Amino acid sequence: MARALPPSPLRTPWRWAVAGALLGAMLALAAFAPATWLARWVAAQSGQRLLLADARGTLWSGSAVAVLGGGPGSRDARALPGRLHWRLRAGLRGPGGAGGPGLELALRQECCIDDALRVRAQPGIGRLRLAIDRAAPAHAHWPAAWLAGLGAPFNTLHLGGSLQLQAEDLSVEWVQGRVRLAGQAELRLQDLSSRLSTLPALGSYRLVLSGAQDPAEGTRLALQTLRGPLRLSGHGHWAGAKLRFRGQAEAEPGSEAMLNNLLNLLGQRQGPLALLAIG
C-alpha cells in the first residue's frame, strides 16, 4: 500500500505567504472601510429615518450630513447644518476595566453637540451594544424644525424651539434586529412654537425614555408638560419598528380660542381635549 508523501518544503512557505496575504488584505479592508458602510447600516437600522448623507472618510474617522426622513419614498427630508464628525477607537474597556474590549465612538457637530459625545460600542455576532457611562453623560441639542423631516404631523406643525437630550448610564442593544434599551434618557422640548398658532410659544415638555423590565415591551415613553398654555401628557412604548402612544392635549384656561385649530389637528376631539394616538 502506497504511503502519502510528506508536504513539499517548497509548497509550505507558499501556503504561509497566501495566508499572510489574505490576512493582510482583511486587515487593510477593515482599516480603510469606507464611511458609506456606516451610512448604509444606520439607514437600514432606522428604516431610512436617520440618514448619513454625503458620507466621507472611513468607518473609523469620517463625517456626513445628518438627515431625518420619513422612510422609503419620503419627500420631507431635513438636514442639520454643518457636518457630523465621528471617530472610532478600538481596544477600550468600560469603567474600571469592566465590560470587555470594545470600541469608543466620539461624535461632534458644531451646531448641536458642544463637547464630544462619547459612546462605548461592543459588537458581537448578530448584536451591537452602545452605552453611555455616568462619568461621561451625553448632552446634545437640535432645532425642533428638524422633526419636519419625519413627515406627518411634524411637517404640518412647522415647529420652532429646540430639542435637548440628556442621557447617562444608558445602553441600547441591537440583537438580531430587535432593540433593547436599559437605563434612561430625557428629551426636553424647549419653548416649542407652531405656525398653526398665534401664540409665541406653546410650552416646554419632557419626554422620558426608559427600558422596560420585560424586553418584549421595548422602550417606555412618558410625556409631561413643564410649562406653557398647551398641556400635553401621555404614555407609550416603542418595540422594534412599532411605536404605540396614547395621551391627550388641552389648552390652559384663557388660551382655548388661540389653540383650537391646533387641537383639532393633534387628535380626535372629546370636549376640550384632543386625544393623541400613534400606532
N, C-alpha and C positions, 0 to 999 in steps of 0.2 A: 504494500500500500504506500503510495507516494506521500511524502510529508510536505506541508506547506512551507514555502520558502520564507525566510525572515524578511522584513521590510528592507528595501534597498536603502543604504545610508545616504544615497543621493536624493531619494524622494522625501525623507523625513524633514530636512530643512525647508523644502518647498511647502510642505504642509504647514509648518510653523509660520512661514512667510505669508501664505494665503490667509491663515487665521489672524495673523497680526494686521494684515491689510484690511480685512473685514472689520476687525475691532476698531482700528483707526478711523475707518470710514463712518462707523456708527457713532463714535465719539465726536467726529467732526460734524456729522449731521445734527447731533444734539446741541453742540456748541454754537452752530450757526443756523439753527432752526429759525425760519423767518417769523416775523411778528404776525403775519397773516394767519399762522396756525392758531395763535391765541385768539385772534379775532373770530375765526370760524367756530372755535369751541364756545366762546362767550355767546355768540349768536345762536348756536344750537341749544345751549343750556337755558337761554332766556326766551326761547320761542320767537326769536327775531325782534324782541322788545328792547334789548340793550345791544347796541352795535358799536364796534370799534372801527370807524371808517378811516380810510387812508392810513392804514397801519404801516409804520416804518420801523426799520431796525430789526432786532431779533427777538426771539422768545424771552431772552434773558435781559435785554435792555432795549426798550423801544418806546414808541409813542403813537397815539392815534387820536382822532376826534371822537368824543363820547356823544352818542346819538341815542335818543329814545324814539322807539317806533311802536306802532300798534300791531305788529305781527306781519306775516307774509302778505304782500299786496297793499300795505298801508301807505297812504299818501300824506300822513300827518307828522312825519319825522321831524324832530327838533334837535339841533346840535348845540352843545355848550361852546362858549367862546374859548379860543386857545386850544391847546393840546394836552391830553392826559399822558403823563410820562410814568413808566414803570421800570423797576429793576428787580431782578430775581437773583438771590444768592443762595448757594447750596451749603449743606453741612451744618445747619444751625439746629439748636435744640430749644426746648421750652424753658421756662423759668427753673433755675436750679439744675439744669441739665436733664429735666424730665421730658417725656413725650417722644423720645426717639428722634433720629435725624430727620431733617425735612428741608424746607426752603423758607426764605423770608422774602415776602413781596412788599416793596415800598412803592407807594403811589403818591404822586404830587401833581397839582394843577393850580396854576396861578389864580384862576378865578374862584376856585371852590375848595381847595384844601390848603390851609395856612401852613401847616408843617407836614412833613411826610407821614402818610398814613401807613402803618406797618402791620402786616398780616402774616402769620405763620401758616405755611401750607405743608400738608403731609399727604402726598399722593400714594395710592395703592392700586391694586388690581381691581378695577371696576369701582373705585371710590376716590374721593378727594375731600380732605378736611381743611377748612380755613378757620383760623382762630385769632382773636384779638385779646391780648393779655391785659389784665387790670393795670399792670405797670405802664402800659402804653396805650391808653384809651384812644378811640377814634373820634375825630371831630371833622365834620365836613358840612358845607352849605351849598345850596344850589338855588337858582331863581325858580319860583313856582311856575313861571311861564313854560319851563322845560317840560312840565307834565302834559302840555298840549300835544306832544308827540305821541302819546299813548292813545289818542283818539277820543271818542265819546266817553264821558261827558266833558272831559277837560278841554277839548278843542272848541267847545261851545261856551264854557265858562270864562275863558280868557283870564286866567288868574294872574294876579300880581302878588308880591310878597316874596317870602323866602322859605326854603326847607332846610332845617338844621338837624343833622344827625349826630347823636351821641351814643357810643357803644363801648362797653368794657366787659371783660370776662365773657365774651360772646364767641360761639363757634357755629359754623354752618358746614354740614357734611352732605356730599352727594354720594349716594350708594345705589348703584345700578339704576340711575335715572330718577331716584327719589331724593328729596331734600329734607334734611333733619336739622333743626335749629336748637341749640342749647344756650341758656343764658338769656340776656335781654338787650334790646336796642330801643332807643327812643327817637322818634322823628317829630320835631316841632314844626308846625305850620304857622309861621310867624307873620302877623299883620297881613292876612290874606285880603285881597280885594277882587272884584269881578266887574267886567264891563256891563253885566246884566243888572247891576245895582247902582243907584246914585250915591250910595254911602261910600265915603272914602276908604273905609276898611270894614270887613265883615267880622274879623276877630282873629284870635290866635288859638291854636288847638294842639293837642298832644296825642300822638298815635304811638302806642307801645306794642312792640312785637316781642313775644316770648315763646320759648319752647314748651310744648305740651308734654305731660308725663307719658301719654300714650303716643308713640311715634306715628301711628296711623292718623292721628288728628292733625299732624303737621304743625304749623305755627299759629299761635293765637294772636288776635289783634284786638286792641281796646282803644276806642276813640273818646276823648272828652274835651270839653271847651274850657279854655283857660280864662278868656275874657272876650267880650265883643257882643254886638247885637244879634248875630246869628248863632244860635245854640245848636251844636252838633253832639251826638253821642251814639254809641253802638258797640257791638262786639262781633267777632267773626273768627274764621280760621282759614289758613292757606295751606293746602296739601297738594304738592306737585304743581300741576298747571291749573288746579281748581281753587278758586277764591270764592268764599261764601261770607257775606257780611250782611248784618241786619242792624238798623239803627233808626234814628229819627232826627229831624231838623225842625226848628221853630224859631220865631222871632221874639226877641225880648219885648216887653210892653213898650209901646210907643214907636216901634220900628216896623210894624206889620205892613203898612202901605208900601214902604220902600223895599221890602223884601218879598212881597207877594209873588211877583213874576219869577224870582229865583227859586222860591219854594215849590212853585208849580213844576219847574224843570227838574228839581232834585229828586222828586219821587211822588208817589200817589198821595193825594191829599186826604187827610182824615181830620176835618175841622181845622184848627190852627197848625196841625202837624203835617210834615211831609215825611212819609215812610221811606227810608233808604233801604234798598235791596240790591245786592250784587251776587250773582250766582244762584 
